[in-house]
């Protein structure tokens, strides 16, 4: 058992079955990453550079897109380099770092979605209190908390995982995730605290989901009797609901796959399920908001028109 504490490199075996179409996969992955960067940076810059968009809803959207850039940076560069390499390895510390980035990204997304739901609840259900409650300074503070709180919560799980002695260097994954590392531990008794903290973390973010559902229940109840409120709901809340649905569905599939891994699914599908939260929401969210929110759409179209005229 003396060797188990000296593991410094982990082998990722998730790409072993992609030898025959690795070039195509590299091209598609690179294209996907470029699109993610372009659409998210486009929305972020549009909001930052236009003072009239410095409102709570758009500040939260800006934070949402910035978080997508942060999260995908923890996956795509390493994955692209793996596609070009015959050996797919990652340092143990690098694996822990990737797990930290990916988990904190996912939890921050849920926190920002909860803030968006609360923002729409105040704007439609309690409009007279909206500007006093959701001041620009308070929104920025809430955004910082939505980033930092998940980061430190996940850091606890990452530190607990780093203390474990591993009995294997082989990770049957495309990416490093906390629970996948824990499953390599030599002594199952040492992982009990990891499981407890993991379940507490899941509980915290289930409460976020409760806040979101509660907010939208009141929104729907308020909007039923008013044409003006229905218009506001369709314009500003529908993008939130689509983003919430896509993110929740992809994350739910991923959690089920990690916690209750099954061999009944085809290998390719299993690997796609494990990374779909890094593909679908980061592309869909800025496109949905860019097309649906009138102010952002007009700004983007005006910039495009200026470029064409030049």
C-alpha positions in Angstrom: 0.0 0.0 0.0 3.0 2.3 0.1 2.5 3.2 -3.6 -1.0 4.5 -3.3 0.0 7.8 -1.8 2.5 8.6 -4.5 0.1 8.7 -7.5 0.8 11.9 -9.4 -0.7 11.2 -12.8 -4.1 9.9 -13.8 -5.0 8.2 -17.2 -8.2 9.2 -18.8 -9.6 6.3 -20.7 -12.7 8.0 -22.1 -11.1 8.7 -25.5 -9.9 5.2 -26.2 -12.8 4.4 -28.5 -12.4 7.6 -30.7 -9.2 6.6 -32.6 -11.0 6.2 -35.9 -12.7 9.6 -35.9 -10.5 11.7 -33.7 -9.8 14.3 -36.4 -13.6 14.9 -37.0 -14.2 15.1 -33.3 -11.4 17.6 -32.9 -12.8 19.8 -35.6 -16.4 19.7 -34.2 -15.1 20.3 -30.6 -13.0 23.2 -31.7 -15.9 24.7 -33.7 -18.2 24.2 -30.7 -15.7 26.0 -28.4 -15.2 28.9 -30.8 -19.0 29.4 -31.0 -19.3 29.3 -27.2 -16.6 31.9 -26.8 -18.0 34.2 -29.6 -21.6 34.2 -28.5 -20.9 34.6 -24.8 -18.3 37.3 -25.3 -20.6 39.1 -27.7 -23.4 39.3 -25.1 -21.0 40.2 -22.3 -19.4 43.1 -24.3 -22.8 44.3 -25.5 -24.0 44.6 -21.9 -20.8 46.1 -20.5 -20.4 48.7 -23.3 -24.0 50.0 -23.3 -25.0 52.0 -20.2 -28.7 51.5 -20.8 -28.2 47.8 -20.3 -26.7 48.3 -16.8 -29.9 47.1 -15.2 -30.3 44.1 -12.8 -31.6 41.7 -15.4 -28.8 42.4 -17.9 -26.1 42.4 -15.2 -27.3 38.9 -14.2 -27.2 37.8 -17.8 -23.7 39.2 -18.2 -22.6 37.2 -15.1 -24.3 34.1 -16.6 -22.4 34.3 -19.8 -19.1 35.1 -18.0 -19.6 31.9 -15.9 -20.1 29.9 -19.1 -16.7 31.2 -20.4 -15.1 30.2 -17.0 -16.6 26.7 -16.9 -15.9 25.8 -20.5 -12.3 26.9 -20.1 -11.9 24.1 -17.6 -12.8 21.5 -20.2 -12.3 22.4 -23.9 -8.5 23.3 -24.0 -7.6 20.0 -22.2 -10.0 17.9 -24.2 -8.7 19.4 -27.5 -5.1 18.7 -26.5 -6.1 15.1 -25.6 -7.6 14.6 -29.0 -4.2 15.4 -30.5 -2.3 13.3 -28.1 -1.8 9.5 -28.2 -1.7 9.3 -24.4 -4.4 11.0 -22.3 -3.0 11.9 -18.9 -3.6 14.6 -16.4 -1.7 15.4 -13.2 -3.5 14.6 -10.0 -3.5 18.2 -9.0 -4.7 19.2 -12.5 -7.5 16.7 -12.1 -8.6 18.2 -8.8 -8.4 21.7 -10.4 -10.6 20.6 -13.3 -13.2 19.1 -10.9 -13.2 22.3 -8.9 -13.8 24.5 -12.0 -16.5 22.3 -13.5 -18.5 21.8 -10.2 -18.2 25.5 -9.2 -19.3 26.5 -12.7 -22.4 24.3 -12.5 -23.3 25.4 -9.0 -22.8 29.1 -9.9 -25.1 28.7 -12.9 -27.9 27.4 -10.6 -27.2 30.3 -8.2 -27.5 32.9 -11.0 -30.6 31.3 -12.3 -32.1 31.6 -8.8 -31.2 35.3 -8.8 -32.8 35.7 -12.2 -36.0 34.1 -11.0 -36.1 36.3 -7.9 -35.4 39.4 -10.0 -38.3 38.7 -12.3 -40.6 37.9 -9.3 -39.8 41.4 -7.9 -40.1 43.1 -11.2 -43.6 41.7 -12.0 -45.1 40.9 -8.6 -43.7 43.7 -6.5 -42.8 46.5 -9.0 -42.9 49.3 -6.5 -40.2 47.7 -4.4 -38.1 46.5 -7.3 -35.6 49.4 -7.7 -35.0 49.7 -3.9 -34.4 46.0 -3.5 -32.5 45.3 -6.7 -30.2 48.3 -6.8 -27.1 48.0 -9.0 -24.7 47.8 -6.0 -26.8 45.0 -4.4 -27.1 43.1 -7.7 -23.3 43.2 -8.1 -22.9 42.0 -4.5 -25.3 39.1 -5.1 -23.5 38.1 -8.3 -20.2 38.0 -6.4 -21.8 35.8 -3.8 -23.2 33.6 -6.6 -19.7 33.1 -7.8 -17.7 32.9 -4.6 -20.1 30.8 -2.4 -20.2 27.8 -4.8 -16.5 28.1 -5.3 -15.8 27.7 -1.6 -18.4 25.1 -1.1 -16.9 23.0 -3.9 -13.4 23.7 -2.5 -14.4 21.8 0.6 -15.2 18.7 -1.4 -12.1 19.1 -3.5 -9.9 19.3 -0.4 -11.6 16.2 1.1 -10.9 14.3 -2.2 -7.3 15.4 -2.2 -6.6 13.7 1.1 -7.7 10.3 -0.2 -5.2 7.5 -1.0 -5.9 6.2 -4.5 -5.5 2.6 -5.6 -5.8 3.2 -9.3 -4.4 5.7 -11.9 -7.1 4.9 -14.4 -10.2 7.2 -14.7 -12.9 5.9 -17.0 -14.0 9.4 -17.9 -13.5 12.2 -20.4 -13.2 14.7 -17.6 -12.2 14.7 -13.9 -15.1 14.9 -11.5 -15.0 14.8 -7.8 -17.0 11.7 -7.3 -15.0 9.9 -10.0 -11.8 10.6 -8.0 -13.5 9.5 -4.8 -14.4 6.1 -6.4 -10.6 5.4 -6.9 -10.0 5.5 -3.1 -8.4 2.5 -1.5 -10.4 2.6 1.7 -14.2 3.1 1.3 -14.4 4.1 5.0 -12.4 7.2 4.2 -15.0 8.4 1.6 -18.0 8.6 4.0 -17.3 12.2 4.8 -17.0 12.9 1.0 -20.4 11.4 0.5 -21.9 13.4 3.4 -20.5 16.7 2.1 -21.6 15.8 -1.4 -25.2 15.1 -0.3 -25.2 18.4 1.7 -24.0 20.3 -1.4 -26.8 18.7 -3.5 -29.3 19.6 -0.8 -28.2 23.3 -0.9 -28.7 23.5 -4.6 -32.0 21.6 -4.5 -33.1 24.5 -2.2 -32.0 26.9 -5.0 -34.4 25.0 -7.3 -37.2 25.4 -4.7 -36.6 29.2 -4.8 -36.8 29.2 -8.6 -40.0 27.1 -8.6 -41.5 29.3 -5.9 -40.7 32.5 -7.8 -42.2 31.3 -11.0 -45.3 30.0 -9.3 -46.0 33.5 -8.0 -45.1 34.9 -11.4 -47.6 32.7 -13.3 -50.3 33.4 -10.7 -49.7 37.2 -11.1 -49.5 37.2 -14.9 -52.8 35.2 -15.5 -55.0 38.2 -14.8 -53.1 41.0 -16.5 -52.3 41.4 -20.3 -49.4 43.7 -19.5 -47.9 41.2 -17.0 -48.4 38.4 -19.5 -46.4 40.4 -22.1 -43.6 41.0 -19.6 -43.6 37.3 -18.7 -43.3 36.2 -22.3 -40.6 38.7 -23.1 -38.3 38.3 -20.1 -39.2 35.1 -18.3 -39.5 32.7 -21.1 -35.7 32.9 -21.9 -35.1 32.2 -18.1 -37.4 29.2 -18.2 -35.8 27.8 -21.3 -32.3 28.3 -19.8 -33.5 26.7 -16.5 -34.9 23.7 -18.3 -31.9 23.0 -20.5 -29.5 23.4 -17.6 -31.5 21.4 -15.2 -32.1 18.6 -17.6 -28.4 18.3 -18.6 -27.3 18.5 -15.0 -29.8 15.9 -13.8 -28.7 13.4 -16.5 -25.1 14.0 -15.5 -25.7 13.5 -11.7 -27.7 10.3 -12.4 -24.9 9.1 -14.6 -22.2 9.8 -12.1 -24.0 8.5 -9.0 -25.8 5.5 -10.6 -23.5 4.6 -13.5 -25.1 2.0 -15.8 -23.5 -0.2 -18.4 -26.7 -0.4 -20.4 -26.1 2.8 -22.3 -23.8 2.8 -25.4 -20.3 4.1 -24.5 -20.6 7.2 -26.8 -23.9 8.2 -25.3 -22.5 7.8 -21.8 -19.6 10.1 -22.5 -21.9 12.7 -24.2 -24.2 12.7 -21.2 -21.2 13.3 -18.9 -20.2 16.5 -20.8 -23.5 17.8 -22.3 -23.8 20.5 -19.5 -20.6 22.0 -21.1 -22.1 21.9 -24.6 -25.8 22.7 -24.7 -26.3 25.5 -22.0 -23.2 27.6 -22.9 -24.3 27.7 -26.6 -28.1 27.9 -26.0 -28.2 30.6 -23.3 -26.6 33.6 -25.1 -28.5 32.7 -28.3 -31.9 32.5 -26.5 -31.3 35.8 -24.7 -29.8 37.5 -27.8 -32.9 36.7 -29.9 -35.6 37.1 -27.2 -34.6 40.2 -25.2 -35.5 43.2 -27.3 -32.7 45.6 -26.1 -29.9 43.1 -26.6 -31.3 42.1 -30.0 -31.5 45.7 -31.2 -27.9 46.4 -30.0 -26.5 43.3 -31.7 -28.4 44.1 -34.9 -27.2 47.7 -34.9 -23.6 46.6 -34.5 -24.0 44.1 -37.3 -25.6 46.8 -39.5 -22.6 49.1 -38.8 -20.1 46.3 -39.7 -22.0 45.6 -43.0 -22.0 49.3 -43.9 -18.3 49.5 -43.5 
